[in-house]
Amino acid sequence: MIVAEQKSIEEISRMIEPYGKVLILGCGTCMTVCDAGGEREVSFLHSALDLAQARSGNGVHSFSEYTIKRQCDLEFLEMLLGRIEDVDAVLSLGCGVGVQAVAERFPDLPVLPGVNTYFMGMPKEWGVWDERCTACGDCRLGDTAGICPITRCTKGILNGPCAGTKNGKCEANKDMDCAWVLIYQRLERLQQLDNMRRYYPPRNFRTIPRPRRIVSKATVEVGVNNE
């Protein structure tokens, strides 16, 4: 899942300063799970901004609030058509992809980011997420027992472990397990230790052009999109 954190009230207040009517737009999936931009956070932010205005004595903004299931899905963005006609800007509590999707769908309306997007991760415990993927486009999890060395090794090395690991921990962070020790243990469990003898050449970043457009095979095969 995508993990993000809501920006400070001070930063948000500076962003919305030029606009009178602002729609606070939540996202009902990833942002809800990580407590950054779901329906509850939209309501809390609305109250916090009202309070900030009252304290400053500068009540020039009026806020409305709404939450859709996914801001990154154009189908759900259609639900905003009757709600944005009377606003000057949208304050999005979606991830960076959601902000861009709203801005693309409504090009004449300023769309402001209300959260900072950090990474794609998985929940470790309540309120804690571990990064698991950087979407590098060159997945080698089949060779490394389902543990990503690019993301989970602080050095991102493909042929490990390095000389700094000690007692199964990373030299850069003594509280972090060494990714390559985890890979070794998992390969041993799977009886695939031969993978540790392989040499993995350095990643060729030139093979991953930016920006990217991903078209699924299924979509192409049925002829929906043949770009």
N, C-alpha and C positions, 0 to 999 in steps of 0.2 A: 504494500500500500504506500501511498505518498504521505509523507509527514511534513507538517508545516507548523509555524508558530505565529500567532497574531502579533502584528506590529504594535508599538506603543501608542497610547492615546495621543501623545504629543506629535508623533510622526503622522498619524492619521489626520489629526486636526490641521496640520500644515498642508497636507495634500488636498483636503476638501475646502480649504479656505476660499478659493475663488467661486465656489458653487453654492447656490441657495438651497435647492431641493436635491437631496441625495438618497438614492435607493441603496440600502445595505443588503447585498445579495449573498445568501449562504449557499453552501453545497452539501447535499444530504448524504454523501457517501464517505470518501476518505477524510474530508475535513471534519465530518461529524465524529468519526472514530477517534481521530487524534485530538479532539477537543479544541479545534482551531477555528472552525467556521460553519458549524451546523446551526440548526434553528435556535438552539439555546444560546450559542455564542453570539448570534446575530442580535438576539434580544438583549443580552448583557452589554454588547457594544453600543447598541442604541441608547440604553440607559446611561452608560458611561459618557457618551458624547453629549447627551442632554445635560448631564451634571456638570461636565466641563464647561459647557456654554453658560450655565447658570452661574458658575463660580467666576467666570471671566466677565460676565455682564455683557457679553457680545452675542446675543441670540439671533444670529443672522441665518442659521441653517434650520431647515426642517427635514426630518428623516422619515422614510418609510422602510419597511423590511419585508423580505420575502426569501424563501429558500426553495430551490429546485433540487431534483435528485442528483443531477450531474451537470456541472457547468461546461464540461468538455464535450458534451453531446448536443449537436445542433437540434435534435428532436426536442429536447427539454428546453432549449433556449426559446423555442417558439412560444412557450408559456409566458414569456415576458412581454409579448407584444402589447397587451393591454395595460401594462404596468410602468412602462418607461416613457410614455408619451408626455408625461408632465414632470419629468425629472431633468436635472441639469447634469448629473453625473451618476455613475454606478460605482459603489465601493464594494468590490468583490472580495469575498472571503474564500474564494476557490484557490487552487494551486496556480502556479504560473501558467500551466496549460489552460486552465479555466479562464483566467483573466484574458489571455490572448483569443480564446474562442469567443468570448462575449464581445470583445472589441472588434473582432472580424465580422461577427453577425450584425453588430450595430455600429457601423463605422462613423456615424455622425455624433456619437455620444462618448464623452470621456469615460474611460473605465480605469479605476484606480485599484492597485493591489493593497488589500488589507492584511495580508499575511506574508511571511517570508517562507518560501518553500525550500526544504533542506535536502531530502533524499527519499529514495524508495526503500522501505524497510519492512520488517515484520515485528509484531509485538513480542517482546521478551517477557514482560510482566506488565501489570497495570500502569499505564502512563509512561512506559519505557519501550522504545523501538530500536532495533539494531538494523543498521544499513546492510543490505544483502546484495544489491545490484546497482550498477552505475549505467545500465543500458548501453554497454560499449559496442554492441553489435558483433562481437566476436566470442560467442559463448563457448567455454571449454569445460563446463560442469561435468560432462560425461567422462572426462579424463581425470578430474580432480574430486571424484566421489561426491559430487553435489555441493561442494564448498568452494566459493569463489575466491581465489587468491587475489584478484585484482581489487576487490572491494574489501575483503576481510583482512588482508595483509596491509599493514600501515605503509609498506614500501611498494605494494602492488607488484611484487616480483613473481615471475612465472616459473622459476626454478629454485625451489627452496627446500628446506628452510635456510635462512641466512645464518651467519656465525654468531649473531647476537642473541638468539633465543636461549632461554635458560629455564629449566624446570617446566617446559611447556608454555612459557609466557613470552610475550613480545618485549624486546628490549626498549621499545619506545613507550610502552605503557605496561607496567608490571601487573596491572589488573586485567589485561587483555590476553586471551588465549592466542598462542601463535597459530595462524591459519594453516601453516604447512604441517605443524604437528597434528592438528585436527585432521588434515587431509590424510596424513600417513596412517593415523589410527583408524580412520574410516576405510581406507583402502585395504588395510590389514584385515579388518573385519569382513570385508567383501572378497578377500583373497585376490586382490588386484594390485599387489605391491609392484608388479612389473611396471606399472604406470609411473612409479617414482624414478625409474631409470631412463625415462624418456627425456629428451631435451626439447624445450618449447622455445622457438625463436622469438625474438622481441616482437611486440605487436607493431603492425604497420598501420599507423593512424590514418594514413592517406587513403586507405580502403574504405573509410567510413566518412563519406562526404557530409557536409553540413550546409544548409539544413536538409533533413531527410523527410521523405514521404514514404510511408509504409502502406503497401497494398497487399492484402492477404491473397493467397493462391485461390482460396474458395471464391472470393469475389471475382477474380479474373476469369476463373473457369466457367462461372455461370453467366459471364458476359455483362455484369452490372457495371463494371468500370474497367475499361481497357486502355487507360492512359499509359 
